[in-house]
Amino acid sequence: MSKGSQTFGFLQAELRVLLESMPEAVFIFDQNGVVAEVNAAAQRMFGYERGDLHGLSISALMRNMGVQRDGLPLQETNFAVSRALKGESIHHEQRVYLRPGTEPMDALITAHPMQVSGKGITGALVVIRDVTELYSLQRRLEDTERYLAIGQMAADIAHDLNNVLSTIAQATEVVEQQKNGNESDRRFFLAMIHNAVRRGTEIIQRMREYIRGGKGERLPVNVTQILREALELTRPLLTARGSIELRMQMPASIPVMANAPDLRRSFCNIILNAVEAMPQGGVLKVGCKREAGKAVVAIEDTGVGISPEARSRIFSPYYTTKAKGTGLGLSGARNIVQAHGGEIRFESEPNQGTRFLVYLPLMKDEKGVAA
């Protein structure tokens, strides 16, 4: 035997060992689309003896395997091997194999033409990877994430409704205290109660949209007006504290694309957080301006500030430094702002107060220029 023949035989043996050691199913087809070779994994994966697979045509093999893509049976011209025999390379396409008497198998398929210099395409190599277990795990994780999202949504809704109810309760108290007081003041707080009820209705409506898969319609809104409405909702708490001075500096209008109820809840959460940081009273500053293509909302208090150890966690769900806090106000506010393509930053010093800055993209005109 010549040295060249020995080398070729050695390479064939090495190739066979390599194929047999692969966990993926490997099929080698000749140029006519007939199975020329398979490995042991292919036998185990599809429950055939090697001899039963040799000589099968593409159509016969795929018919026995019940191959589907996107829920529909594949036509022979769309088989990976058929395309590979025409010179196309296929990488990790999804397939489902519905083999008789077995559970469906999710798989990723890769196929490449086999070419010999001067002879063109002489066959095709097809590799099939069983990913059924992996896909099953992914589906379970998706279900878990969905349940967690629903739980988080329920907690957020409960938190926001509690804020609305607090507004109603505080305003009702004021009205009760002013039974013999100024009628215009009573009408003011009664209107505030009606507005709070409407905000509560919006929250419930938003929850229904979420359950139906909606993301909340975004329309052109005046961020200044939304901010004023948030202040109106939280005003009973300011009134109840009595020792908090409100200072506002806002232009007439700054347009953004937003879901108004969501944005209003975000501002309410930040304002309430600021008020609660001033148990002994102080100054609440609320402002809004345009800056570098963004609307910038500033909500600043003169309260206790945020401790250095708490700064990295204040936006984490359920993290709170308050005895009766839920830890959902700031995390919910940030989630809403980020969903609108914005961001929240803060500056704080212990016993010097905290300043939250909300950045939102300005609405653009037809030419793409910020309004």
N, C-alpha and C positions, 0 to 999 in steps of 0.2 A: 504494500500500500504506500502510495506516495505521501510525502510530507504535507502537500496541499490537501489531500483527501483526509488525512488525519486531523488537520486543523479544522476542516469543514465539519467533520464528524464531532469534534470536541465542541464546536460552537453550537451545533444542533442539540447536543446533550445539555449544554449550559442553558440554552433557550428553553428547553423542555423543563428543566428544573425550576427556572424562573417562573414560567407559566404555572406550574403546579403549586408553587409556593404563594401565588397571589390570592388574596381573599376575595377579590372581585371575579365575577364570571368573565371568561375570555373566549370569544369565538373568532376563528379565522375562516374567512370565506374565500373561495377562489374567484376568478374573474367572471364566472358564470352565475355567481350568487349562490353557490352550493357550499355547505359546511364542510370544511377540510380538516379542521382540528378544533378541539375544545380542551379546557382544563378541568381539573377535578371540581373546582368551585362551581363551574357551569353545570356539572352533573348534579351536584347537591342542591343548587339553587332551583333548578327546574325539574328535578326528579327523574332524569333520563339516564340511561346507560350511555356510555361513550359511543358504542356501536350503533345505538338508535339515533344518535344525533348526526353522525357522519353521513354525508350524502343527502341530507335534507335540503330542500330548496328554501329560499327566503320566505316565500308565501306559506309553505307548509309549516315551517318552524314558527312563524309569527301567529299563524292561525291556532296552533296548539298552545301557544303562550297567552293568547287573548290580549295582545298589546293594545293599549289605549293611550291617547294624549288629550288632555283637557276634557276628559269624559267621553270622548268619541273614538270609535275604532279607527286605526290608521290605515290609509291606503298604502299599497305596496310601494308606490313611487315616493312616499314620504318616510319610509323606513330609513333609519340611520344608515344601515348597510347599503341600501340602494343608492342613497346620496353619496356615500363614501366611494362607491364603485364608479361614480361619475366625477370624482376628484374633489368632493367637498369634505372638509373636516368638521366634525360635530363635537361640541364640548358640553358635557353635563346637561343634556336635555332631560326634562322630567318625563317619566313614563309610569304607567300603572299596568301591571301584569295580572290578568284575571285567569289564573290557571285552574282547570277543573278540579274540584275537590279540595281546594286550598284557599286560604285567606288571600285577599288582594295584596300585591306586593308593590310598594312604591320604590322606584329605582331612578338612578341617574345614568344616562347612557352617553358614552363617548365613542366616536368612530373615526378612523383615519384610513385613507387609501394606502395600499401597499404598492410601491413602485420599484421597478428594476430599470436601471439605466439602459436606454435603448429599446426597452420593451413596453414602456408605458405602465399603466395600472394592471397589476397581476392579481389583485385581490383586495381584501379589506380586513382590518383588525377592529373588532368591536369589544368594548369593555363595559360590563353592566355592574353597577354598584347598588346593592340592596340598602335602601335608606328608610325602610319601613319603621324601624324602631326609633330612628332619629326624628322622623316626621311626626310619629305618635307623641314623642316627648315634646316637640315644639307645639303641637296642638294642645297638650295638657298645660304647657306654660302659658299659651295664649288665653286659655280658659281661666287660669289662675290670675293672670294680669287683668282680665276682664272683670272678674269678681272683685279684685282689689280696687279697680277703677270705680266700680259701682259703689263699693264701700266708702271710698274717698269722696265720691260725689255726694253720697248721703250725708257724710259728716260735714262737708262744705255747705250743703243746703241747710242742714240743721243750724250750723253756725250763722249763716246769713239770715235765716228766718228769726233766729234768736235776737239778732241785731234789730230787725224790723219790730219785733215784739217789744224790745226794750224801748224803742222810740215811741211806740204807742203807749206803753205803760208810763213813761216819763211825761209825755204830753198830757195824758189823762190826769195824772197827779196835779199838774199845773192847773188844768181846767177846774179840777175839784177845789183847789185852793183859791181859785178866783171866782167862786160862785157869785159873789157880790161885787166882782171887780169890773174892769173896763170891758165892754162888750166886744170891741174890736180886737182886744187881746185874746179873748175866748175864741172868736172866729178864726184868728190866726192859728191857734193851736189845734182847733178842730180840723182846719184845712190840712195841717201837718199830719194829723192822724189819718185822714183820708188818703193823703199821698203815700204814707207808709203802707197802708193796706194795698194800694196799687203796686207798690214796689214788691210786696210779698206775693201778689198775684204774678208779677213778672218772674220772680224766682221759681215759682211752681211751673210756669209755662216753659221756662228754660230747662227745667228738669225733664219735662215731657219731650221737648225737642231732643235732648241728649239720649233718652231712652229710644226714641225713634231713629237715632243715628245722625241727627242734625248737629251742626257745629255752631249754630247761631248766626243769623243773617247780619252782615256788616253793611252799614249805610253811612253816608256822609253825616257826621254829627259835629256839634260845636263842643270841643272839650271843655271850654270855659263854662258852658251851661251845665254839662254833666257834673263838673266840680261843684258848682253852686247847688245843684240838686243833692249832691252827697252831703254838703254842709247843712242843707235844710233837714235832711234825714237825721243827722247827728245833733242838731241844735238842741233838742230837749235834754240831752246829756250835758251839753255845755251850760244850759240854763240851770240844770239841777246842781251842777258844781258851783255855779255862781261866781267863782273867783278866777275864771279863765277869760282872758281878753282875746277876742278874735280880730286879727288884722288881715285884710285881703288886698291883693294887688293883682288885678287880672284885666286883660284887654277885653273888648266886647266879644270878639270871636276868634277862635283858632280851629280851623276845620281838620278833622282826621276821619279816616274810615274805621268804624268800630261798631261793636255790638253795645249799644248804650246801656242796657241793664247790667251786663258783665262789667263794663268799665266803671259804672257808678258803684257797684259793689266793691270793686277793687279800691276806689278812693275812700269809700266809707270805712273799710277795714283799716286803712292807713291812718285816717283821721281818728278813729276810735282808739287805735293803738297810741296815738299821740296824746289824746285826752287822758287815757289811763296812766300815762307816764307822768302826769302832773297832779297827783292826789292832793297836793297843798295849793293848787292853783298855779297860774303862770300865763304865758302868752302863746297863742296858737297862730302861726303865720301861714297863710295859704296864698300861693301865687302861681302864675302861669305865664309863659312867654314862648316866643319862637327862637330857635337857636340851631343853626347849621342843618336846616331841613327837617327839624324835629320840633314837636311840641314838648316843652319841658314843664312838668308840674312839680312844684316844690311845696312840701308839707313839713313844717318845722315846729318843734315844741321846745319849751325851756324846762323840761322835766329832768328825771333822774339819769337819763342817758343809758347807753348800752355798755355793759361791762366788757372788757377785752375778751374774756373767755366765752362770752355769749355771741360775739359778732359773727363767728363762722357758722352759727347754727340758727340764727333768727328766722331764716326762710325755710327751715326744715319742718315738715308736717309734725304736729303734736309736740313740738318743743315750745315750752313756755316758762317764763319766770314768775308768772302770776299765780296766786293761790287758786283762783277759779277759772283760769284761762284754759282754752282748748288747744292753743298752738296752731290754729288753722287760719287765723286772720291774715298774717303776712305771707304765709305760704300760698294761700288762695289768691291774694293780691298779685304776687309775682307770677303765678301760673297764668292768670288772665292777661297781664301785661305782656308776657312772653308770647302768648298765643296771638297777640296783636302785632307781633314783630318788634316789640319794644323791650325795655329793660328797666330794672329798678336798682338804684344805688343808694347808699346812705352814708352820712357822716355823723359821728357821735363822739361825745366826751362825757365821762362820768360826771354827773351833777351839773352838767352844762347844757344838756339837751341833745336832741337828735334831729337831723334834717334828712328827709327822704326825697329823692329825686326820681320822677317817673319820666322816661323818654319814650315818646310815641312818634312814629313816622307821620309827617304832615301829609294831608291829602294832596294828590297831584292833579294838575289840570290835563287837558287833552294832549298837551305837548310834553307831558311828563315832568313839568316843573312844579315844585312845591307851591301850594296855594298860600 
